[in-house]
Amino acid sequence: MSVLLEFSMFPTSDNCRDGSSVSKQVAKIVDAIDKSGVAYQLTPMGTVVETNTMREALDIIELAYEQVSGCDRVYSSLKFDIRKNTKNRLTSKIKSIETQLKREVQK
């Protein structure tokens, strides 16, 4: 099974912000994900991770929250794409689109 999870998480409270920036807190989250060994891709608007189970995906959310748990208020948005009998969709989905684009250019 492949569980793709796209999420964003950041503090909204003044006690964890540097002016309008939350990059210091987000960097803590990304560092923890990196150290976890889970496949991930950072994007400008969030992070995408791929796990083998829903439990592992939810554990990543808990890990991320632990990095900002000292903040008075934290915002998070989550999206899941769960598919049985497949793996490595973090890269294979992109490769599929790139293949389609090459076909269109060759036409």
Residue pairs with C-beta under 8 A, 6 or more apart in sequence:
1 52
1 53
1 82
1 83
1 84
1 85
1 86
2 50
2 52
2 82
2 83
2 86
2 87
2 88
2 89
3 50
3 51
3 52
3 53
3 54
3 56
3 57
3 80
3 81
3 82
4 48
4 49
4 50
4 80
4 81
4 82
4 83
4 89
4 90
4 93
5 48
5 49
5 50
5 51
5 57
5 60
5 61
5 78
5 79
5 80
6 46
6 47
6 48
6 78
6 79
6 81
7 46
7 47
7 49
7 61
7 64
7 76
7 77
7 78
7 79
8 45
8 46
8 47
8 75
8 76
8 77
9 26
9 29
9 61
9 64
9 65
9 68
9 74
9 75
9 76
9 77
10 22
10 25
10 26
10 68
10 74
10 75
10 76
11 17
11 22
11 25
11 68
11 71
11 72
11 73
11 74
11 75
12 73
12 74
12 75
13 71
13 72
13 73
13 74
14 72
15 70
15 71
15 72
16 22
16 25
16 68
16 70
16 71
16 72
17 25
18 24
25 67
25 68
25 71
28 67
28 68
29 47
29 64
29 67
29 68
30 40
30 42
30 47
31 67
32 63
32 64
32 66
32 67
33 40
33 47
33 49
33 60
33 63
33 64
34 40
36 60
36 63
38 49
38 50
38 51
38 56
38 60
39 49
39 50
39 90
40 47
40 48
40 49
40 50
40 90
41 47
41 48
41 90
46 77
48 90
49 57
49 60
49 90
50 88
50 89
50 90
51 57
51 60
52 87
54 80
54 82
57 80
61 76
61 78
64 76
65 74
65 76
68 74
81 89
83 89
